[in-house]
Amino acid sequence: MIIKEGDIFWIFNQAMIVVGCMILFYIAYGILKIIFLEKRINALYSQRDMRIKSALQNVWKKKDDMESAVLRIRALYELQINELERKRRFFIDRLPIFY
């Protein structure tokens, strides 16, 4: 059976191709968002690591005592955990496909 352009099956076929492409683009968009989220999280980790290194160098150079360095590092971890949780909620709320 030859399907002609005016046939309802041809129209349905074209609609399914369009819907399939839309779904693929939406999935690609979600993957790109996750990749960029991962890059932002890595940037936060590197900032935290530099601050921790600075705090430990101050202890090593006898500029600070160990207790203040431990408190500063603990505050950095808590700050980063709060920031990561906020960013995670921000992106997950915008990606309903990944629930």
C-alpha positions as CSV (number, residue, x, y, z in Angstrom):
1,M,0.0,0.0,0.0
2,I,1.4,3.4,-1.0
3,I,0.8,6.2,1.5
4,K,0.1,9.5,-0.2
5,E,0.8,13.0,1.1
6,G,-2.9,13.7,1.8
7,D,-3.3,10.5,3.8
8,I,-3.9,10.7,7.6
9,F,-1.1,8.2,8.3
10,W,1.4,10.5,6.6
11,I,0.4,13.4,8.8
12,F,0.5,11.2,11.9
13,N,3.9,10.0,10.9
14,Q,5.2,13.5,10.5
15,A,3.7,14.5,13.9
16,M,5.5,11.6,15.6
17,I,8.8,12.6,14.0
18,V,8.4,16.1,15.4
19,V,7.4,14.9,18.8
20,G,10.4,12.5,18.9
21,C,12.7,15.3,18.0
22,M,11.3,17.5,20.7
23,I,11.8,14.8,23.3
24,L,15.4,14.3,22.1
25,F,16.1,18.0,22.4
26,Y,14.6,18.2,25.8
27,I,16.7,15.3,27.0
28,A,19.9,16.9,25.5
29,Y,18.9,20.2,27.2
30,G,18.7,18.3,30.6
31,I,22.0,16.6,30.1
32,L,23.7,20.0,29.3
33,K,22.1,21.5,32.4
34,I,23.6,18.7,34.5
35,I,27.0,19.1,32.9
36,F,27.0,22.9,33.7
37,L,25.8,22.2,37.2
38,E,28.7,19.8,37.6
39,K,31.1,22.5,36.5
40,R,29.7,24.9,39.0
41,I,30.0,22.4,41.8
42,N,33.6,21.7,40.8
43,A,34.3,25.5,40.9
44,L,32.8,25.7,44.4
45,Y,35.0,22.7,45.5
46,S,38.2,24.4,44.2
47,Q,37.3,27.6,46.0
48,R,36.8,25.8,49.2
49,D,40.0,23.8,48.8
50,M,42.0,27.0,48.3
51,R,40.5,28.5,51.5
52,I,41.2,25.3,53.5
53,K,44.8,25.3,52.2
54,S,45.2,28.9,53.3
55,A,43.8,28.2,56.7
56,L,46.2,25.2,57.2
57,Q,49.1,27.3,55.9
58,N,48.3,29.9,58.5
59,V,48.4,27.2,61.2
60,W,51.7,25.9,59.8
61,K,53.2,29.4,59.8
62,K,52.0,29.9,63.4
63,K,49.7,32.8,62.5
64,D,46.6,31.0,63.8
65,D,46.0,28.4,66.4
66,M,44.6,25.0,65.4
67,E,41.2,25.6,67.0
68,S,40.4,28.6,64.9
69,A,41.6,26.8,61.7
70,V,39.3,23.9,62.5
71,L,36.4,26.3,63.1
72,R,37.1,28.1,59.9
73,I,37.3,24.9,57.9
74,R,34.0,23.6,59.5
75,A,32.3,26.9,58.6
76,L,33.6,26.6,55.0
77,Y,32.2,23.0,54.7
78,E,28.8,24.1,56.1
79,L,28.7,27.1,53.8
80,Q,29.5,24.9,50.8
81,I,26.9,22.3,51.8
82,N,24.2,25.0,52.0
83,E,25.3,26.5,48.7
84,L,25.3,23.1,46.9
85,E,21.9,22.2,48.3
86,R,20.5,25.6,47.1
87,K,22.0,25.1,43.6
88,R,20.8,21.5,43.5
89,R,17.2,22.5,44.3
90,F,17.4,25.4,41.8
91,F,18.4,23.1,38.9
92,I,16.3,20.1,39.8
93,D,13.2,22.2,40.1
94,R,13.8,23.2,36.4
95,L,14.4,19.7,35.2
96,P,11.1,17.8,35.8
97,I,12.3,14.9,33.5
98,F,14.8,13.8,36.1
99,Y,12.5,13.4,39.1
